[in-house]
Amino acid sequence: MFQQWQHKIYRRTSRFALVLLVLMTGSCIRPPAATVDSFAAFDAQVSTTWFELQLQLVEETPGFSPPVASRAFGYTGVALYEAIVPGMTGYQSLAGQLNELPVLPAIDPALEYDWPTVANAALAEITRQFFATASPENLQAVTALEKYWVDQYQPALTQAVLTRSILQGRLVAAAIYAWSRTDGIANDKIAYTSPSGDGLWLPTPPKNLPALLPRWGDHRPFVRAEAACPAAPPPAYSTEPTSIFYTEAREVYDAGVNLTPDQRAISHFWADNAGETVTPPGHSISILTQVLRHKQASLGEAAVAYAKVGMAIADAFITCWQTKYEYNLLRPITYIQTVIDPNWMPELPTPPFPEYTSGHSVQSAATAAVLTDLFGDNYAFTDHTHDGHGMPPRSFRSFWDAAEEAAISRLYGGIHYRAAIEEGIVQGKCVGARVNALKFMQ
């Protein structure tokens, strides 16, 4: 089954090529049984393969809209970090810093644990919980990946260490999942009626779907804070040609009818439509995974990075959705077809929720803030996220360079006005700064 999954991934996208080469040749770094002092010697492969599989699951599992995907990545990152932090010299649990995070199952310091095995067990368990509705084939891939890593680690371990390590990973993951069930997700089932009036959001063609996840902004954020990262109000709604609102709508219209080939390519590269791609938060996870592989990061470095980026994108969507349903602003397609040109259509399909602020902008800026803090201001990279979808990779001078392109892509796609993009970047910087302020080190 694992070989079938490998072949499937290889056919889907070349972003899996490196991990396939490593797994099929068995050339993973494996020092002797883990101790605290040797922890840095463990490479990140067990974590990067699990997050790659989660990207596939997000793309192929119904219901994984961007907010839902961001939530899964956030809790997975925390589960990985909390599972192995007892073996990371100088690091500490985030209990007491994250909202309502309980004290997690402790290790016995007198006993030996194998931290990659702990990580594998935690990632397998949390993945099963968040992707319980995945296809039978993909659920089998989860089992296959877990078994693969167990088979790799088992020869170097006693049965007692192996069993103890697997149990510890599963216990931590179960506790993290139980914590996730108290974050307000139950409120998403409460009925909602969109407000009506001039300038307010309406379902958009071609599908005219109802508002998506209107109560997502009420979810508990990961990072404790006295207040959310607010956005300034959008420009006042107006149909007057001299108004700021009309001017911004006209900018979207003019851009749409005069797109350059590169602008069109940018709009599609960052579109990340749910059900077709890995979604915008998945795109951020994909970039992180590529960076970790390029840097040949350790498992500990990867755990910190996945926790930070996961929480940043999850809190970004909570903050953004608070703003969206506070202002309930109509989309460019609604305004332009009513006020400027009834035949105009955007380059990209408009998603089914209010316009202000831009989710792409908030989550991309939050990601850039965290990645810059982790890897530096001028970390140049080439993004291969969409190689498997036939899109050429795009290169960037820095994480902020990529975030700014992701943000403006929504204007090119006809999805957002400029104010939503610019204020979204401000919101995202705020979210990222709060994640960066967490104390991972003792």
Phi, psi and omega in degrees: 000321180296321179295324177296319179295319177303314182296320179298314180296319181300322180287332185283314186198142181283356177295344177269359190299316182296314181295325178296317179299315181296313185292319184287333178268348180070023185268048178272149180286126184217094175286177177299178184313141191292139166228166178302318184293330184265006189301320183297343181285345180279127181280175189271005192300322180298324180284318182293325178292323179292319179290328173297317178296321177298325176299317177298318181294321176300317182292327191251356181259122180302144175094356182270075171291169181306314178299318181297317178297318181298322179296315179299316180295321180298310181290328177295317178299318179292320179299315178300310183297311184293332180293323187251356183300332176299340178262005184256106182302128176087358181253164183221159174297155177269004176300133185097343177252323179272150184301113172061017176293120183282168170294130189264163180308128185268157173273166170266109185297346179276351184250163181265140176231148174257109191291323173299324176293319175301314180299314180300315180294318179295316181293322177296315182294315182292326178294317177301320182292313185281339181241039181297337181265011177295164179296155176306321179298317180287328174294325175293327177295324176299312179299319182295319180292319177300314181295322180304311183290324175301316180296326179290321187273329190304318184300334183269001188238152168285160180298325181295315180295317180300310182297315180298319182292317178298316180298318181297315179299317181292322180295317180294316180299319179297321179293320178295319179295319177300320176298321181297331184287352179255014187270007180101005183297332179297333182289345181295343180273354180288136182300149182219138175241123180293137176292158180236154180149173181299130176083000182265156186298140173231151173306144187245148177291158009269346187264340179051049182284153177291168182300132182273125171048057184296342181258010181297328179295346177271357178297152176289123176287162178289313188272128179292135180201153180288333181207158177289171175277101187282162171243146174298153178301150176290165175305145182299136180296135178198149174257003180288130182300340180270357185278159176297320183298314179298317182300318180291322177295320179295325177299317178298315180299309182297320178298319183294325182271354181231030183298134171279163177304322181290321177297321177296317179297320179298316182299322182280327181297323183260003183299310175051050183296136179298141181084350180239331183223192183279001183074162179302314177296327174297325177298320177296317177296322178298317178298314178302315181299318178298319180294316180300320179292317181298322181276355184051053185292156174279166178298321178296316177299319179295320181298316177297314183295315180295323178296315182293311181292319178301313179293323180297313182288326178294313179292331177298317181288327175296312181297315180297316182292329172303315182290317181304313185271357168282317184262334177048048185279142181289156182278158178305321182300323180292311182294311185295317180292335180274322191251328189248306186207109183294345182261000184288139174228140179288162178295325182243153175294139182279128180288158190270068173196164185302163193278321195254122005265179181279118178300320177302317183292316182296309185288327178292320178291320177299317178297315181298321179298318181288313181296323177295320177296324181282318193239354175112163186289328188238046179277102180279143181204163174244128186265115181256020186307321187253022177304320182287347177260010176082011178264135178293151178294159177236142183252147185223149180282336183197173176292327177290327175301316179293317182297319180292325177291318177301320181293310183290341178301332183284335172287316177300324181281353179080022187262327187224150168280164184298321182301320180295327180288311184291317178289330175297320177297319178299314177301315182297321177299320178297314179298313181298321180297323180291322175294317180297337181281348178298146182260098176278328181274149177289000000 
